Structure formats: structure tokens, C-alpha cells
Amino acid sequence: MFKIEMPDYMPAKNEWGANKKTALFVVKFGAKLTLRVALLLAFFPLYMLKYFLLLISKR
């Protein structure tokens, strides 16, 4: 796959802070996105089932 290489030096404090913020943002954004997709996948079949049952009961 791919290898993550650690830098040989510890970044400067301000640099580290910026990197941390960016990483946090990416993680939060990714989590929100995956959560939304998961919810969509979880609830979409339920909605379809509901309408399907409605269609059957109306006949």
C-alpha cells in the first residue's frame, strides 16, 4: 500500500499547531462524511420498505 514517513525532526511549535489543526479538521470532516453516508445507507432501505408496504396495502 503506502508508507507514512515520519520526519526526522520535531516540527516547530507554531508549525506543529497548524498541522494539528489541519489534521483535526480533516478527521472531523471525514467522520461527518462517513456518518452521513452510513446513516443514508442505514435509513434508505427502511424508507423503501415503508413505501413498498404502503403500495402493497393500498392494492
mmJSON file of the N, C-alpha and C atoms, coordinates in Angstrom:
{"data_MODEL":{"atom_site":{
"group_PDB":["ATOM","ATOM","ATOM","ATOM","ATOM","ATOM","ATOM","ATOM","ATOM","ATOM","ATOM","ATOM","ATOM","ATOM","ATOM","ATOM","ATOM","ATOM","ATOM","ATOM","ATOM","ATOM","ATOM","ATOM","ATOM","ATOM","ATOM","ATOM","ATOM","ATOM","ATOM","ATOM","ATOM","ATOM","ATOM","ATOM","ATOM","ATOM","ATOM","ATOM","ATOM","ATOM","ATOM","ATOM","ATOM","ATOM","ATOM","ATOM","ATOM","ATOM","ATOM","ATOM","ATOM","ATOM","ATOM","ATOM","ATOM","ATOM","ATOM","ATOM","ATOM","ATOM","ATOM","ATOM","ATOM","ATOM","ATOM","ATOM","ATOM","ATOM","ATOM","ATOM","ATOM","ATOM","ATOM","ATOM","ATOM","ATOM","ATOM","ATOM","ATOM","ATOM","ATOM","ATOM","ATOM","ATOM","ATOM","ATOM","ATOM","ATOM","ATOM","ATOM","ATOM","ATOM","ATOM","ATOM","ATOM","ATOM","ATOM","ATOM","ATOM","ATOM","ATOM","ATOM","ATOM","ATOM","ATOM","ATOM","ATOM","ATOM","ATOM","ATOM","ATOM","ATOM","ATOM","ATOM","ATOM","ATOM","ATOM","ATOM","ATOM","ATOM","ATOM","ATOM","ATOM","ATOM","ATOM","ATOM","ATOM","ATOM","ATOM","ATOM","ATOM","ATOM","ATOM","ATOM","ATOM","ATOM","ATOM","ATOM","ATOM","ATOM","ATOM","ATOM","ATOM","ATOM","ATOM","ATOM","ATOM","ATOM","ATOM","ATOM","ATOM","ATOM","ATOM","ATOM","ATOM","ATOM","ATOM","ATOM","ATOM","ATOM","ATOM","ATOM","ATOM","ATOM","ATOM","ATOM","ATOM","ATOM","ATOM","ATOM","ATOM","ATOM","ATOM","ATOM","ATOM"],
"id":[1,2,3,4,5,6,7,8,9,10,11,12,13,14,15,16,17,18,19,20,21,22,23,24,25,26,27,28,29,30,31,32,33,34,35,36,37,38,39,40,41,42,43,44,45,46,47,48,49,50,51,52,53,54,55,56,57,58,59,60,61,62,63,64,65,66,67,68,69,70,71,72,73,74,75,76,77,78,79,80,81,82,83,84,85,86,87,88,89,90,91,92,93,94,95,96,97,98,99,100,101,102,103,104,105,106,107,108,109,110,111,112,113,114,115,116,117,118,119,120,121,122,123,124,125,126,127,128,129,130,131,132,133,134,135,136,137,138,139,140,141,142,143,144,145,146,147,148,149,150,151,152,153,154,155,156,157,158,159,160,161,162,163,164,165,166,167,168,169,170,171,172,173,174,175,176,177],
"type_symbol":["N","C","C","N","C","C","N","C","C","N","C","C","N","C","C","N","C","C","N","C","C","N","C","C","N","C","C","N","C","C","N","C","C","N","C","C","N","C","C","N","C","C","N","C","C","N","C","C","N","C","C","N","C","C","N","C","C","N","C","C","N","C","C","N","C","C","N","C","C","N","C","C","N","C","C","N","C","C","N","C","C","N","C","C","N","C","C","N","C","C","N","C","C","N","C","C","N","C","C","N","C","C","N","C","C","N","C","C","N","C","C","N","C","C","N","C","C","N","C","C","N","C","C","N","C","C","N","C","C","N","C","C","N","C","C","N","C","C","N","C","C","N","C","C","N","C","C","N","C","C","N","C","C","N","C","C","N","C","C","N","C","C","N","C","C","N","C","C","N","C","C","N","C","C","N","C","C"],
"label_atom_id":["N","CA","C","N","CA","C","N","CA","C","N","CA","C","N","CA","C","N","CA","C","N","CA","C","N","CA","C","N","CA","C","N","CA","C","N","CA","C","N","CA","C","N","CA","C","N","CA","C","N","CA","C","N","CA","C","N","CA","C","N","CA","C","N","CA","C","N","CA","C","N","CA","C","N","CA","C","N","CA","C","N","CA","C","N","CA","C","N","CA","C","N","CA","C","N","CA","C","N","CA","C","N","CA","C","N","CA","C","N","CA","C","N","CA","C","N","CA","C","N","CA","C","N","CA","C","N","CA","C","N","CA","C","N","CA","C","N","CA","C","N","CA","C","N","CA","C","N","CA","C","N","CA","C","N","CA","C","N","CA","C","N","CA","C","N","CA","C","N","CA","C","N","CA","C","N","CA","C","N","CA","C","N","CA","C","N","CA","C","N","CA","C","N","CA","C","N","CA","C","N","CA","C","N","CA","C"],
"label_alt_id":[null,null,null,null,null,null,null,null,null,null,null,null,null,null,null,null,null,null,null,null,null,null,null,null,null,null,null,null,null,null,null,null,null,null,null,null,null,null,null,null,null,null,null,null,null,null,null,null,null,null,null,null,null,null,null,null,null,null,null,null,null,null,null,null,null,null,null,null,null,null,null,null,null,null,null,null,null,null,null,null,null,null,null,null,null,null,null,null,null,null,null,null,null,null,null,null,null,null,null,null,null,null,null,null,null,null,null,null,null,null,null,null,null,null,null,null,null,null,null,null,null,null,null,null,null,null,null,null,null,null,null,null,null,null,null,null,null,null,null,null,null,null,null,null,null,null,null,null,null,null,null,null,null,null,null,null,null,null,null,null,null,null,null,null,null,null,null,null,null,null,null,null,null,null,null,null,null],
"label_comp_id":["MET","MET","MET","PHE","PHE","PHE","LYS","LYS","LYS","ILE","ILE","ILE","GLU","GLU","GLU","MET","MET","MET","PRO","PRO","PRO","ASP","ASP","ASP","TYR","TYR","TYR","MET","MET","MET","PRO","PRO","PRO","ALA","ALA","ALA","LYS","LYS","LYS","ASN","ASN","ASN","GLU","GLU","GLU","TRP","TRP","TRP","GLY","GLY","GLY","ALA","ALA","ALA","ASN","ASN","ASN","LYS","LYS","LYS","LYS","LYS","LYS","THR","THR","THR","ALA","ALA","ALA","LEU","LEU","LEU","PHE","PHE","PHE","VAL","VAL","VAL","VAL","VAL","VAL","LYS","LYS","LYS","PHE","PHE","PHE","GLY","GLY","GLY","ALA","ALA","ALA","LYS","LYS","LYS","LEU","LEU","LEU","THR","THR","THR","LEU","LEU","LEU","ARG","ARG","ARG","VAL","VAL","VAL","ALA","ALA","ALA","LEU","LEU","LEU","LEU","LEU","LEU","LEU","LEU","LEU","ALA","ALA","ALA","PHE","PHE","PHE","PHE","PHE","PHE","PRO","PRO","PRO","LEU","LEU","LEU","TYR","TYR","TYR","MET","MET","MET","LEU","LEU","LEU","LYS","LYS","LYS","TYR","TYR","TYR","PHE","PHE","PHE","LEU","LEU","LEU","LEU","LEU","LEU","LEU","LEU","LEU","ILE","ILE","ILE","SER","SER","SER","LYS","LYS","LYS","ARG","ARG","ARG"],
"label_asym_id":["A","A","A","A","A","A","A","A","A","A","A","A","A","A","A","A","A","A","A","A","A","A","A","A","A","A","A","A","A","A","A","A","A","A","A","A","A","A","A","A","A","A","A","A","A","A","A","A","A","A","A","A","A","A","A","A","A","A","A","A","A","A","A","A","A","A","A","A","A","A","A","A","A","A","A","A","A","A","A","A","A","A","A","A","A","A","A","A","A","A","A","A","A","A","A","A","A","A","A","A","A","A","A","A","A","A","A","A","A","A","A","A","A","A","A","A","A","A","A","A","A","A","A","A","A","A","A","A","A","A","A","A","A","A","A","A","A","A","A","A","A","A","A","A","A","A","A","A","A","A","A","A","A","A","A","A","A","A","A","A","A","A","A","A","A","A","A","A","A","A","A","A","A","A","A","A","A"],
"label_entity_id":["1","1","1","1","1","1","1","1","1","1","1","1","1","1","1","1","1","1","1","1","1","1","1","1","1","1","1","1","1","1","1","1","1","1","1","1","1","1","1","1","1","1","1","1","1","1","1","1","1","1","1","1","1","1","1","1","1","1","1","1","1","1","1","1","1","1","1","1","1","1","1","1","1","1","1","1","1","1","1","1","1","1","1","1","1","1","1","1","1","1","1","1","1","1","1","1","1","1","1","1","1","1","1","1","1","1","1","1","1","1","1","1","1","1","1","1","1","1","1","1","1","1","1","1","1","1","1","1","1","1","1","1","1","1","1","1","1","1","1","1","1","1","1","1","1","1","1","1","1","1","1","1","1","1","1","1","1","1","1","1","1","1","1","1","1","1","1","1","1","1","1","1","1","1","1","1","1"],
"label_seq_id":[1,1,1,2,2,2,3,3,3,4,4,4,5,5,5,6,6,6,7,7,7,8,8,8,9,9,9,10,10,10,11,11,11,12,12,12,13,13,13,14,14,14,15,15,15,16,16,16,17,17,17,18,18,18,19,19,19,20,20,20,21,21,21,22,22,22,23,23,23,24,24,24,25,25,25,26,26,26,27,27,27,28,28,28,29,29,29,30,30,30,31,31,31,32,32,32,33,33,33,34,34,34,35,35,35,36,36,36,37,37,37,38,38,38,39,39,39,40,40,40,41,41,41,42,42,42,43,43,43,44,44,44,45,45,45,46,46,46,47,47,47,48,48,48,49,49,49,50,50,50,51,51,51,52,52,52,53,53,53,54,54,54,55,55,55,56,56,56,57,57,57,58,58,58,59,59,59],
"pdbx_PDB_ins_code":[null,null,null,null,null,null,null,null,null,null,null,null,null,null,null,null,null,null,null,null,null,null,null,null,null,null,null,null,null,null,null,null,null,null,null,null,null,null,null,null,null,null,null,null,null,null,null,null,null,null,null,null,null,null,null,null,null,null,null,null,null,null,null,null,null,null,null,null,null,null,null,null,null,null,null,null,null,null,null,null,null,null,null,null,null,null,null,null,null,null,null,null,null,null,null,null,null,null,null,null,null,null,null,null,null,null,null,null,null,null,null,null,null,null,null,null,null,null,null,null,null,null,null,null,null,null,null,null,null,null,null,null,null,null,null,null,null,null,null,null,null,null,null,null,null,null,null,null,null,null,null,null,null,null,null,null,null,null,null,null,null,null,null,null,null,null,null,null,null,null,null,null,null,null,null,null,null],
"Cartn_x":[0.855,0.0,0.891,0.705,1.542,2.143,3.328,4.04,4.047,3.716,3.778,5.144,5.909,7.253,7.227,7.822,7.908,9.088,8.916,10.049,11.122,12.373,13.484,13.488,12.862,12.9,11.494,11.42,10.121,9.831,8.666,8.376,8.337,8.543,8.485,7.074,6.958,5.683,4.546,4.763,3.673,3.334,4.355,4.157,3.327,3.699,3.013,1.542,1.282,-0.095,-0.916,-0.341,-1.055,-1.349,-0.347,-0.529,-1.611,-1.594,-2.578,-3.984,-4.147,-5.457,-5.943,-5.061,-5.435,-5.84,-5.047,-5.342,-6.701,-6.949,-8.231,-9.38,-9.197,-10.248,-10.537,-9.47,-9.629,-10.349,-9.938,-10.551,-12.033,-12.339,-13.736,-14.563,-14.039,-14.751,-15.004,-13.975,-14.103,-15.132,-15.118,-16.069,-17.496,-17.706,-19.048,-19.516,-18.612,-18.959,-19.325,-18.491,-18.762,-20.057,-20.288,-21.511,-22.727,-22.661,-23.79,-24.053,-22.984,-23.134,-23.707,-23.212,-23.696,-25.178,-25.566,-26.975,-27.835,-27.348,-28.09,-28.279,-27.191,-27.264,-28.168,-28.179,-28.985,-30.471,-30.806,-32.216,-32.872,-32.079,-32.667,-33.504,-32.98,-33.801,-35.074,-35.005,-36.196,-37.271,-36.849,-37.807,-38.428,-37.589,-38.081,-39.083,-38.766,-39.645,-40.99,-40.949,-42.166,-43.074,-42.489,-43.289,-43.778,-42.932,-43.299,-44.518,-44.482,-45.611,-46.867,-46.707,-47.851,-48.474,-47.614,-48.106,-48.874,-48.33,-48.984,-50.334,-50.374,-51.608,-52.705,-52.323,-53.336,-54.023,-53.334,-53.907,-55.105],
"Cartn_y":[-1.198,0.0,1.249,2.113,3.309,3.434,4.015,4.124,5.57,5.794,7.142,7.328,8.297,8.521,9.602,9.291,10.275,11.198,12.506,13.413,13.159,13.452,13.219,14.23,15.372,16.431,16.66,17.166,17.58,18.97,19.181,20.492,21.586,22.821,23.961,24.064,24.74,24.785,25.32,26.484,27.074,26.185,25.611,24.703,23.497,22.946,21.776,22.096,23.309,23.714,23.75,24.327,24.421,23.021,22.158,20.79,20.071,20.282,19.638,20.092,21.406,21.95,21.354,21.305,20.752,19.289,18.548,17.127,16.957,17.762,17.687,17.979,19.014,19.388,18.236,17.648,16.534,15.37,15.065,13.943,14.209,15.439,15.785,15.709,16.28,16.294,14.869,14.035,12.641,11.899,12.152,11.489,11.881,13.195,13.662,13.008,12.955,12.399,10.922,10.164,8.726,8.502,9.34,9.217,9.437,10.48,10.778,9.637,9.127,8.025,6.797,6.526,5.369,5.522,6.723,6.97,6.794,7.319,7.206,5.733,4.97,3.546,2.803,3.251,2.564,2.853,4.119,4.506,4.383,4.394,4.324,3.059,1.873,0.656,0.707,1.323,1.426,2.266,3.397,4.237,3.456,2.749,1.983,0.932,0.272,-0.756,-0.149,1.04,1.725,1.977,2.561,2.863,1.587,0.57,-0.709,-1.287,-1.248,-1.751,-0.925,0.39,1.257,0.869,0.639,0.253,-1.06,-2.016,-3.325,-3.184,-2.422,-2.314,-1.574,-0.684,0.079,-0.767,-1.82,-2.626,-3.409],
"Cartn_z":[0.0,0.0,0.0,0.986,1.046,2.434,2.485,3.754,4.21,5.483,6.032,6.667,6.166,6.689,7.757,8.908,9.979,9.703,9.937,9.753,10.808,10.459,11.384,12.525,12.304,13.32,13.87,15.09,15.611,15.062,14.481,13.905,14.971,14.547,15.469,16.045,17.182,17.901,17.033,16.389,15.59,14.393,13.794,12.658,13.106,14.268,14.815,15.065,15.606,15.882,14.605,13.548,12.271,11.738,11.797,11.308,12.099,13.424,14.291,13.912,13.714,13.359,12.052,11.057,9.758,9.904,10.668,10.867,11.541,12.577,13.288,12.343,11.509,10.562,9.611,9.084,8.136,8.808,10.042,10.769,11.013,11.489,11.758,10.485,9.399,8.122,7.65,7.727,7.31,8.143,9.454,10.353,10.006,9.787,9.429,8.14,7.163,5.856,5.987,6.688,6.837,7.603,8.632,9.421,8.539,7.704,6.821,5.857,5.257,4.3,5.003,6.212,6.974,7.299,7.73,8.048,6.804,5.688,4.429,4.072,4.154,3.825,4.796,6.064,7.073,6.883,6.575,6.55,5.176,4.107,2.768,2.575,2.927,2.781,3.612,4.8,5.651,4.969,4.385,3.659,2.509,1.761,0.621,1.101,2.203,2.761,3.137,3.749,4.162,2.953,1.904,0.713,0.042,0.055,-0.527,0.196,1.523,2.322,2.069,1.941,1.641,0.303,-0.689,-2.016,-1.938,-1.2,-1.08,-0.379,0.709,1.494,0.731,-0.186,-0.93,-1.996,-2.448,-3.528,-3.07],
"occupancy":[1.0,1.0,1.0,1.0,1.0,1.0,1.0,1.0,1.0,1.0,1.0,1.0,1.0,1.0,1.0,1.0,1.0,1.0,1.0,1.0,1.0,1.0,1.0,1.0,1.0,1.0,1.0,1.0,1.0,1.0,1.0,1.0,1.0,1.0,1.0,1.0,1.0,1.0,1.0,1.0,1.0,1.0,1.0,1.0,1.0,1.0,1.0,1.0,1.0,1.0,1.0,1.0,1.0,1.0,1.0,1.0,1.0,1.0,1.0,1.0,1.0,1.0,1.0,1.0,1.0,1.0,1.0,1.0,1.0,1.0,1.0,1.0,1.0,1.0,1.0,1.0,1.0,1.0,1.0,1.0,1.0,1.0,1.0,1.0,1.0,1.0,1.0,1.0,1.0,1.0,1.0,1.0,1.0,1.0,1.0,1.0,1.0,1.0,1.0,1.0,1.0,1.0,1.0,1.0,1.0,1.0,1.0,1.0,1.0,1.0,1.0,1.0,1.0,1.0,1.0,1.0,1.0,1.0,1.0,1.0,1.0,1.0,1.0,1.0,1.0,1.0,1.0,1.0,1.0,1.0,1.0,1.0,1.0,1.0,1.0,1.0,1.0,1.0,1.0,1.0,1.0,1.0,1.0,1.0,1.0,1.0,1.0,1.0,1.0,1.0,1.0,1.0,1.0,1.0,1.0,1.0,1.0,1.0,1.0,1.0,1.0,1.0,1.0,1.0,1.0,1.0,1.0,1.0,1.0,1.0,1.0,1.0,1.0,1.0,1.0,1.0,1.0],
"B_iso_or_equiv":[0.0,0.0,0.0,0.0,0.0,0.0,0.0,0.0,0.0,0.0,0.0,0.0,0.0,0.0,0.0,0.0,0.0,0.0,0.0,0.0,0.0,0.0,0.0,0.0,0.0,0.0,0.0,0.0,0.0,0.0,0.0,0.0,0.0,0.0,0.0,0.0,0.0,0.0,0.0,0.0,0.0,0.0,0.0,0.0,0.0,0.0,0.0,0.0,0.0,0.0,0.0,0.0,0.0,0.0,0.0,0.0,0.0,0.0,0.0,0.0,0.0,0.0,0.0,0.0,0.0,0.0,0.0,0.0,0.0,0.0,0.0,0.0,0.0,0.0,0.0,0.0,0.0,0.0,0.0,0.0,0.0,0.0,0.0,0.0,0.0,0.0,0.0,0.0,0.0,0.0,0.0,0.0,0.0,0.0,0.0,0.0,0.0,0.0,0.0,0.0,0.0,0.0,0.0,0.0,0.0,0.0,0.0,0.0,0.0,0.0,0.0,0.0,0.0,0.0,0.0,0.0,0.0,0.0,0.0,0.0,0.0,0.0,0.0,0.0,0.0,0.0,0.0,0.0,0.0,0.0,0.0,0.0,0.0,0.0,0.0,0.0,0.0,0.0,0.0,0.0,0.0,0.0,0.0,0.0,0.0,0.0,0.0,0.0,0.0,0.0,0.0,0.0,0.0,0.0,0.0,0.0,0.0,0.0,0.0,0.0,0.0,0.0,0.0,0.0,0.0,0.0,0.0,0.0,0.0,0.0,0.0,0.0,0.0,0.0,0.0,0.0,0.0],
"pdbx_formal_charge":[null,null,null,null,null,null,null,null,null,null,null,null,null,null,null,null,null,null,null,null,null,null,null,null,null,null,null,null,null,null,null,null,null,null,null,null,null,null,null,null,null,null,null,null,null,null,null,null,null,null,null,null,null,null,null,null,null,null,null,null,null,null,null,null,null,null,null,null,null,null,null,null,null,null,null,null,null,null,null,null,null,null,null,null,null,null,null,null,null,null,null,null,null,null,null,null,null,null,null,null,null,null,null,null,null,null,null,null,null,null,null,null,null,null,null,null,null,null,null,null,null,null,null,null,null,null,null,null,null,null,null,null,null,null,null,null,null,null,null,null,null,null,null,null,null,null,null,null,null,null,null,null,null,null,null,null,null,null,null,null,null,null,null,null,null,null,null,null,null,null,null,null,null,null,null,null,null],
"auth_seq_id":[1,1,1,2,2,2,3,3,3,4,4,4,5,5,5,6,6,6,7,7,7,8,8,8,9,9,9,10,10,10,11,11,11,12,12,12,13,13,13,14,14,14,15,15,15,16,16,16,17,17,17,18,18,18,19,19,19,20,20,20,21,21,21,22,22,22,23,23,23,24,24,24,25,25,25,26,26,26,27,27,27,28,28,28,29,29,29,30,30,30,31,31,31,32,32,32,33,33,33,34,34,34,35,35,35,36,36,36,37,37,37,38,38,38,39,39,39,40,40,40,41,41,41,42,42,42,43,43,43,44,44,44,45,45,45,46,46,46,47,47,47,48,48,48,49,49,49,50,50,50,51,51,51,52,52,52,53,53,53,54,54,54,55,55,55,56,56,56,57,57,57,58,58,58,59,59,59],
"auth_comp_id":["MET","MET","MET","PHE","PHE","PHE","LYS","LYS","LYS","ILE","ILE","ILE","GLU","GLU","GLU","MET","MET","MET","PRO","PRO","PRO","ASP","ASP","ASP","TYR","TYR","TYR","MET","MET","MET","PRO","PRO","PRO","ALA","ALA","ALA","LYS","LYS","LYS","ASN","ASN","ASN","GLU","GLU","GLU","TRP","TRP","TRP","GLY","GLY","GLY","ALA","ALA","ALA","ASN","ASN","ASN","LYS","LYS","LYS","LYS","LYS","LYS","THR","THR","THR","ALA","ALA","ALA","LEU","LEU","LEU","PHE","PHE","PHE","VAL","VAL","VAL","VAL","VAL","VAL","LYS","LYS","LYS","PHE","PHE","PHE","GLY","GLY","GLY","ALA","ALA","ALA","LYS","LYS","LYS","LEU","LEU","LEU","THR","THR","THR","LEU","LEU","LEU","ARG","ARG","ARG","VAL","VAL","VAL","ALA","ALA","ALA","LEU","LEU","LEU","LEU","LEU","LEU","LEU","LEU","LEU","ALA","ALA","ALA","PHE","PHE","PHE","PHE","PHE","PHE","PRO","PRO","PRO","LEU","LEU","LEU","TYR","TYR","TYR","MET","MET","MET","LEU","LEU","LEU","LYS","LYS","LYS","TYR","TYR","TYR","PHE","PHE","PHE","LEU","LEU","LEU","LEU","LEU","LEU","LEU","LEU","LEU","ILE","ILE","ILE","SER","SER","SER","LYS","LYS","LYS","ARG","ARG","ARG"],
"auth_asym_id":["A","A","A","A","A","A","A","A","A","A","A","A","A","A","A","A","A","A","A","A","A","A","A","A","A","A","A","A","A","A","A","A","A","A","A","A","A","A","A","A","A","A","A","A","A","A","A","A","A","A","A","A","A","A","A","A","A","A","A","A","A","A","A","A","A","A","A","A","A","A","A","A","A","A","A","A","A","A","A","A","A","A","A","A","A","A","A","A","A","A","A","A","A","A","A","A","A","A","A","A","A","A","A","A","A","A","A","A","A","A","A","A","A","A","A","A","A","A","A","A","A","A","A","A","A","A","A","A","A","A","A","A","A","A","A","A","A","A","A","A","A","A","A","A","A","A","A","A","A","A","A","A","A","A","A","A","A","A","A","A","A","A","A","A","A","A","A","A","A","A","A","A","A","A","A","A","A"],
"auth_atom_id":["N","CA","C","N","CA","C","N","CA","C","N","CA","C","N","CA","C","N","CA","C","N","CA","C","N","CA","C","N","CA","C","N","CA","C","N","CA","C","N","CA","C","N","CA","C","N","CA","C","N","CA","C","N","CA","C","N","CA","C","N","CA","C","N","CA","C","N","CA","C","N","CA","C","N","CA","C","N","CA","C","N","CA","C","N","CA","C","N","CA","C","N","CA","C","N","CA","C","N","CA","C","N","CA","C","N","CA","C","N","CA","C","N","CA","C","N","CA","C","N","CA","C","N","CA","C","N","CA","C","N","CA","C","N","CA","C","N","CA","C","N","CA","C","N","CA","C","N","CA","C","N","CA","C","N","CA","C","N","CA","C","N","CA","C","N","CA","C","N","CA","C","N","CA","C","N","CA","C","N","CA","C","N","CA","C","N","CA","C","N","CA","C","N","CA","C","N","CA","C","N","CA","C","N","CA","C"],
"pdbx_PDB_model_num":[1,1,1,1,1,1,1,1,1,1,1,1,1,1,1,1,1,1,1,1,1,1,1,1,1,1,1,1,1,1,1,1,1,1,1,1,1,1,1,1,1,1,1,1,1,1,1,1,1,1,1,1,1,1,1,1,1,1,1,1,1,1,1,1,1,1,1,1,1,1,1,1,1,1,1,1,1,1,1,1,1,1,1,1,1,1,1,1,1,1,1,1,1,1,1,1,1,1,1,1,1,1,1,1,1,1,1,1,1,1,1,1,1,1,1,1,1,1,1,1,1,1,1,1,1,1,1,1,1,1,1,1,1,1,1,1,1,1,1,1,1,1,1,1,1,1,1,1,1,1,1,1,1,1,1,1,1,1,1,1,1,1,1,1,1,1,1,1,1,1,1,1,1,1,1,1,1]
}}}
